[in-house]
């Protein structure tokens, strides 16, 4: 405490509080979707009603001496994702879940 008082006498009361800024872009993890064999991952935009195949990003990582790859879905706003056989089945699933009428 004595050091702080000496500092305040010498330099005045000019203490500043320094904090790190939070990173504005945060990764929002919603969950995991593992498509079944033969299925396709579709995205359905809740506002526009657009149906399209989900887009993936490929991420490479090393595990020991081997290089492996991992796929990650590019998540869009106002979209829901489902793993189904085709678009016709996607419409059935969305109707059953009362997302569309």
Backbone bond lengths (Angstrom), bond angles and torsions (degrees), N, CA, C in turn:
res aa  C-N    CA-C-N  psi(-1)  N-CA   C-N-CA  omega(-1)  CA-C   N-CA-C  phi
1 X - - - 1.450 - - 1.528 111.08 -
2 X 1.315 115.40 -34.07 1.446 120.25 -178.90 1.529 110.83 -64.15
3 X 1.323 117.99 -36.69 1.460 122.48 179.99 1.528 110.23 -66.28
4 X 1.296 116.96 -39.80 1.465 121.18 179.87 1.521 110.34 -64.49
5 X 1.313 117.53 -41.45 1.466 120.64 179.50 1.520 110.80 -65.98
6 X 1.333 117.61 -40.01 1.462 120.29 177.61 1.527 110.59 -63.80
7 X 1.323 117.28 -39.46 1.455 121.46 179.16 1.526 110.68 -64.63
8 X 1.326 116.71 -42.58 1.458 120.70 179.87 1.529 111.19 -64.82
9 X 1.341 117.47 -36.78 1.467 120.00 177.94 1.525 110.92 -67.28
10 X 1.318 115.88 -41.35 1.463 120.19 -176.06 1.523 112.17 -73.78
11 X 1.314 118.01 -43.38 1.462 120.91 -173.31 1.528 113.64 -110.57
12 X 1.265 118.22 4.46 1.452 120.93 -178.62 1.526 110.10 82.52
13 X 1.295 115.94 -164.26 1.463 121.23 -177.10 1.531 109.68 -102.98
14 X 1.324 116.56 51.77 1.460 121.78 -175.16 1.527 111.83 -101.69
15 X 1.300 117.31 41.14 1.456 119.08 178.64 1.529 108.58 -77.63
16 X 1.309 115.61 134.45 1.465 121.14 -179.98 1.515 108.63 -117.13
17 X 1.300 113.70 146.31 1.447 119.45 178.76 1.524 107.85 -99.83
18 X 1.306 116.37 121.35 1.453 121.31 -177.02 1.528 108.53 -108.31
19 X 1.335 115.66 126.50 1.457 120.94 178.44 1.521 108.64 -132.09
20 X 1.293 115.36 148.28 1.458 120.04 176.57 1.524 108.73 -77.83
21 X 1.339 115.30 139.38 1.457 119.47 175.72 1.523 108.89 -74.10
22 X 1.312 114.99 141.15 1.452 118.79 176.00 1.519 108.24 -73.79
23 X 1.294 115.17 146.35 1.457 119.64 178.62 1.516 108.01 -68.79
24 X 1.336 116.21 128.33 1.456 120.26 -175.88 1.521 112.40 -68.32
25 X 1.321 116.88 -36.87 1.448 120.27 -177.87 1.515 109.35 -92.08
26 X 1.305 116.80 107.56 1.453 121.51 178.53 1.518 108.49 -107.21
27 X 1.307 115.83 145.90 1.445 120.88 178.38 1.520 107.99 -87.88
28 X 1.306 115.81 120.23 1.449 121.51 -177.90 1.526 108.54 -96.94
29 X 1.300 117.67 107.69 1.458 121.83 -179.65 1.520 108.18 -89.10
30 X 1.319 115.36 116.96 1.445 121.00 -176.91 1.520 110.94 -92.77
31 X 1.318 116.55 -43.17 1.453 120.61 -179.93 1.508 110.68 169.05
32 X 1.321 116.11 -175.21 1.453 121.54 179.16 1.516 110.05 -109.38
33 X 1.326 116.14 139.05 1.453 121.46 173.18 1.515 106.81 -127.64
34 X 1.299 117.07 119.25 1.448 122.45 177.81 1.530 107.28 -113.61
35 X 1.348 117.49 103.41 1.473 119.00 -178.05 1.526 111.72 -61.88
36 X 1.327 115.75 142.36 1.456 120.68 177.70 1.520 109.18 -73.82
37 X 1.298 115.98 163.77 1.464 120.94 -178.77 1.536 109.83 -61.72
38 X 1.324 115.69 127.51 1.459 120.76 179.38 1.516 113.81 87.78
39 X 1.324 117.87 -7.52 1.462 121.86 -179.85 1.529 110.53 -91.74
40 X 1.313 114.70 161.83 1.455 122.45 176.76 1.513 108.44 -121.58
41 X 1.316 116.63 144.08 1.456 121.12 178.50 1.528 108.20 -91.15
42 X 1.333 116.01 118.16 1.459 122.30 -179.48 1.520 109.86 -109.85
43 X 1.343 116.12 151.74 1.457 121.16 173.21 1.520 107.97 -114.95
44 X 1.318 116.17 139.20 1.459 122.89 178.45 1.515 107.97 -121.60
45 X 1.345 117.11 117.93 1.455 122.09 178.61 1.527 108.52 -79.57
46 X 1.317 116.74 122.03 1.462 121.67 -174.88 1.525 112.63 -71.45
47 X 1.321 118.52 -27.96 1.470 120.83 -178.21 1.521 112.00 -84.90
48 X 1.338 117.65 -45.58 1.461 120.52 -175.45 1.518 112.97 -94.24
49 X 1.331 117.94 -19.86 1.458 121.22 -178.87 1.518 113.00 79.71
50 X 1.318 117.69 17.89 1.461 122.49 -177.84 1.523 110.63 -82.07
51 X 1.341 115.95 134.98 1.458 122.12 176.86 1.523 107.70 -112.97
52 X 1.338 116.30 129.36 1.460 120.27 176.20 1.518 109.44 -153.17
53 X 1.336 115.04 163.34 1.461 119.50 177.90 1.522 108.78 -70.01
54 X 1.325 116.02 143.49 1.462 120.82 179.89 1.523 109.60 -71.41
55 X 1.327 115.93 144.89 1.453 121.64 179.06 1.528 109.06 -97.83
56 X 1.338 115.62 139.21 1.456 121.85 -176.84 1.518 110.89 -113.91
57 X 1.324 115.62 150.91 1.457 123.23 169.26 1.518 107.11 -109.48
58 X 1.323 116.31 138.44 1.456 120.35 179.30 1.521 108.46 -97.37
59 X 1.327 116.41 127.90 1.453 122.28 179.40 1.521 108.70 -119.91
60 X 1.319 116.68 123.40 1.465 121.65 177.66 1.522 109.51 -96.43
61 X 1.318 116.02 141.70 1.456 120.88 175.80 1.515 108.88 -145.46
62 X 1.313 115.45 154.90 1.459 120.00 -179.54 1.523 109.42 -102.75
63 X 1.297 114.15 136.18 1.452 121.83 177.65 1.516 106.52 -126.97
64 X 1.322 115.64 95.99 1.455 119.87 -173.35 1.517 109.02 73.90
65 X 1.325 116.81 -121.04 1.456 120.74 178.44 1.514 112.77 -98.65
66 X 1.316 117.68 -9.02 1.463 120.81 -177.39 1.518 110.80 -94.96
67 X 1.327 115.38 146.03 1.464 121.63 175.41 1.516 107.55 -104.21
68 X 1.325 116.24 122.69 1.456 121.40 -179.51 1.515 109.06 -118.37
69 X 1.325 115.72 160.08 1.455 119.44 179.47 1.522 110.00 -119.55
70 X 1.307 114.90 154.42 1.453 122.37 -178.51 1.519 107.55 -136.95
71 X 1.321 118.03 140.53 1.457 121.26 178.38 1.518 109.30 -100.42
72 X 1.331 114.98 142.47 1.452 120.71 179.41 1.526 107.74 -133.75
73 X 1.312 117.15 133.52 1.458 122.00 -177.86 1.519 109.73 -77.51
74 X 1.332 116.21 136.07 1.457 121.23 173.52 1.531 107.56 -82.31
75 X 1.319 116.81 104.14 1.457 122.57 -174.37 1.531 109.38 -79.31
76 X 1.332 115.78 130.28 1.454 121.97 177.94 1.530 108.69 -107.83
77 X 1.326 115.17 158.54 1.463 119.86 179.19 1.527 110.21 -71.76
78 X 1.322 116.16 148.13 1.467 124.57 176.58 1.522 112.63 58.19
79 X 1.321 117.85 32.45 1.464 121.55 178.59 1.520 110.07 -121.34
80 X 1.328 114.38 147.01 1.446 120.93 172.73 1.528 107.20 -119.18
81 X 1.322 117.29 147.78 1.451 121.82 -173.52 1.524 109.96 -119.69
82 X 1.338 115.70 136.22 1.453 121.76 178.84 1.523 109.72 -137.80
83 X 1.319 116.20 144.46 1.460 122.95 174.98 1.520 108.00 -99.42
84 X 1.341 116.56 109.40 1.467 122.01 -178.08 1.526 109.32 -138.38
85 X 1.337 115.67 170.93 1.450 121.68 -177.40 1.528 111.92 -71.81
86 X 1.334 116.94 -45.47 1.468 121.15 -179.99 1.526 109.86 -155.23
87 X 1.347 116.50 -179.05 1.466 120.20 -176.18 1.521 112.22 -65.22
88 X 1.342 116.56 -35.09 1.460 120.32 179.88 1.534 110.78 -60.74
89 X 1.331 116.43 -42.89 1.469 120.40 177.99 1.521 111.40 -69.03
90 X 1.335 117.42 -32.03 1.463 120.46 177.39 1.521 110.44 -62.48
91 X 1.311 116.30 -42.34 1.470 119.77 179.00 1.521 110.62 -63.15
92 X 1.343 117.46 -40.53 1.469 121.20 177.08 1.527 111.22 -60.48
93 X 1.339 115.89 -44.93 1.464 120.45 -177.92 1.523 110.51 -65.46
94 X 1.336 117.61 -41.96 1.458 120.86 -179.48 1.522 111.23 -66.88
95 X 1.330 117.93 -35.42 1.470 120.96 176.16 1.526 110.83 -67.78
96 X 1.333 116.40 -40.46 1.472 120.71 -179.84 1.515 110.81 -64.85
97 X 1.361 117.61 -33.56 1.456 121.43 179.55 1.521 112.59 -89.24
98 X 1.317 117.96 7.50 1.479 125.70 179.22 1.529 112.51 57.07
99 X 1.331 116.28 34.43 1.462 120.06 173.80 1.521 109.57 -85.06
100 X 1.343 116.28 -37.76 1.457 120.76 172.25 1.518 108.13 -123.49
101 X 1.317 116.36 162.93 1.470 119.62 -178.37 1.493 111.29 -119.46
